[in-house]
Amino acid sequence: MSFTALSLVLLAALCHAVWNVAAKGAGGDARFALLSALIVSVLWSPVALWAGWGVVGGWGATEWAVIAASAVVHVSYFLTLLRGYRAADLTVVYPVARGTAPLISALCALLLFDEALSMLGVGGVLAIVAGVAGLVTKIKLEVVRKEAPAEDEAPAPSPTEEPKGPDQTV
């Protein structure tokens, strides 16, 4: 990989991470997604005009339907991601969101477009799914451990509960 290509990949990864940290920092607010989409649209408009100037005029209903479907998928993804950021920590939501995309893409390619997946591709998808499942399982176990009292300590009485004597049963 050339230095320029590597630099562009790393810059894209940095921008992606910064956007997700900012989205979490914004509290998962849909207005943040709208504002960032508008900014990206303005920034990329010149490139879109240049690349599509002689092509877009020839598009038919199929091309516009694909664009509309893509828009629906992306808006749904952003809203789901932001809902996740409102409900959970960035370190949980981000890997789960990034890990489910290859699975969904592979399933759609197989089911909708009759694509074939190589054994290496199947292995890659399974590795990602196993990583996400392992992460979610680890986090659930940590939550259960935090909520459960240690074996050597009794649960604390609730503030409204009267202390029980040795001869009283609970």
Sequence and secondary structure as in RCSB ss.txt:
>XXXX:A:sequence
MSFTALSLVLLAALCHAVWNVAAKGAGGDARFALLSALIVSVLWSPVALWAGWGVVGGWGATEWAVIAASAVVHV
SYFLTLLRGYRAADLTVVYPVARGTAPLISALCALLLFDEALSMLGVGGVLAIVAGVAGLVTKIKLEVVRKEAPA
EDEAPAPSPTEEPKGPDQTV
>XXXX:A:secstr
  HHHHHHHHHHHHHHHHHHHHHHHTTS HHHHHHHHHHHHHHHHHHHHHHHTTTGGG  HHHHHHHHHHHHHHH
HHHHHHHHHHHHS HHHHHHHHHHHHHHHHHHHHHHHH     HHHHHHHHHHHHHHHHHHHHHHHHHHHHHS  
TTS     TTS    TT   
